């Protein structure tokens, strides 16, 4: 057996055993139980708000750090939504009343007031996103979803640190 065949056999064996009783194909694609559905929907809803407000900040923001953060956030939230859409076959829900209220508040703000309101909204939203990931990691069993939540958690914590420094914009 050559190295390529051995590697493929090892990988198939890892998928078969790592899925905790799930068939290898189901484990590789990510199982969709209630915890996974809720994690995906809440991540999409809160991430969607972060995306929409960041798109707004790219246009209305005045502070260079705010605009830079908004650009990073747009890229990140677009990627997370794509991952969930492709792995869980879900699309972001339309903005609810809370999301519409945040968008309306930011829409009427301008200049420095906009930058401050944006940073405050991002801090609140990232705290919610962190809680969503923590909740799933405490209860969720699907390994691909756990891996996404672990990566998201680290990124969210970094963003909260950056946003804390931008609070005084």
N, C-alpha and C positions, 0 to 999 in steps of 0.2 A: 504494500500500500504506500503510495507516495504522500508527500506532505499535504498536498491539496486535498486528497481524498481523506486523509486522517483528520485534517482540520474540519472538513464538512461533517464527518461522522461525529466528531466531538461536539460541534455546534448543534447538530440534531439531537444528540444525547442531552446536552445542556437544556435545550428548549423542552424536551420531553420530561425532564426531571424537575426543572425549576418552576414549572407551572402549578405545583402543588395539586396534582390530580387533574388539571385541565389538559385536554389534548394540546399537543405542541402548537398547532395552527391557531387555536383559540387563544392560547397564552400569548403568542407572538403578536396577535392583532389587538389584544386587550379585551378582557371580558367586560360586559356592560351590565353590572348589577345596579341596585338602587344607589349605593354609595358613589359609584362611578358616574352615574347619570347626574346626581346632585352636584358632585364636584365639577363636572364639565359645565353644567348650566350656570352655577354660581360663578365659576371662573370666567365664562363667556360674558355674563351680565356685568360683572364688575370690571373685567378687562375691557369690555366694550365702552364703558364710561371713561376709563382711562384713555382709551384710543380716541374717542370723540373729543374729549377736552384737550388732549394733546394736539390733535389736528387744529383745533381752535387756537391753541397757544402758538403754533407755528406761524399763524397769521397775525394774531393780536398781541403776542408777547413782546415786551420791550427789552427785558433783561436778557443778556446773551446766555447766561447759565440756564435760564428758564427755557429759552428756545432750544438750546442744546439738549437738555433733558427731554423736552417734548419730542424731539426727533428720535432719540433713543427709544422713548416709550412707544411711539408709533410703530417703529420697526419691531419691537418686542411683542406688542399686543397683536400685531398683524400675524406674526409667526405663531404665537400661542393659539390664536383662533384657527389658523390653518392646521396646526397639529390636531386640535380637537375635532375640527371638521373632518379631517381625513381619517383619524383613528376611531372616532366615535360616531361619525356620520351625523353630527349636530351642527346647527348654525346658531349664531348669536341671537338671543331674543330681542325684540324691539325694546327701546328704553321704556322703563316703567315710570311711575309718578316721581319717585325719588331721583332717578337719573334725569328726568326732564326738568326738575327743579334746579339741579346743579347746573345743567346746561343753560337754563334761562338766566340764572344768577351770573354765570360767566359771560353770557352774551351781552348783558347790559354794562358790564364793567369794562374799563379801558385803562391804558397806561399802567402805572404802578399798582393801582387797585386790582387790575386784572391779574398781574403777575402774582400778587399776594393771594388772591382768591384761588388761582390755579394751583399754587403750591399747597394751600390748605386742602383743596379738594383732592389732590394727589396723595397727600399724607393720609387723609381719611380713607380714600379708596385702597391705598396700599396696605393699610392696617386691616381692612376687610379681606383683601386678597391673601394676606398672610394667614389670617384666621381660617380661611377656606382651605388652604394647603395644610395647615396644622391639623385641622379636623380630619381631613382625609388621611393624612399620615398616621393618625392615631387609630383609625378604624378601617381604612381601605385595605383590600387584599390583592388587588390586581397590580402585578409588578410593573408593567409599562406605565400605568397611571401613577403609581407611587414614584417612579423615576421622574416623570414630568413634574410631579408635585415637589420633589426634592430639589430639582433644578430651579423651579419657579420660586420656591421658598428662599433660596440663596440670593437670587436676583432681587426679590422683593425686599429682603433685608438690606441689601446694598442700596437700593433706591430709597428706602426710608432714611438711611444715613445721609445720603446726598440731599434729600429733601429737607432734612433737619438743618443742614448747613445753609440751605437756600431760604429758610423761613424769613429771614430779614431782608429780602429783596425789595 
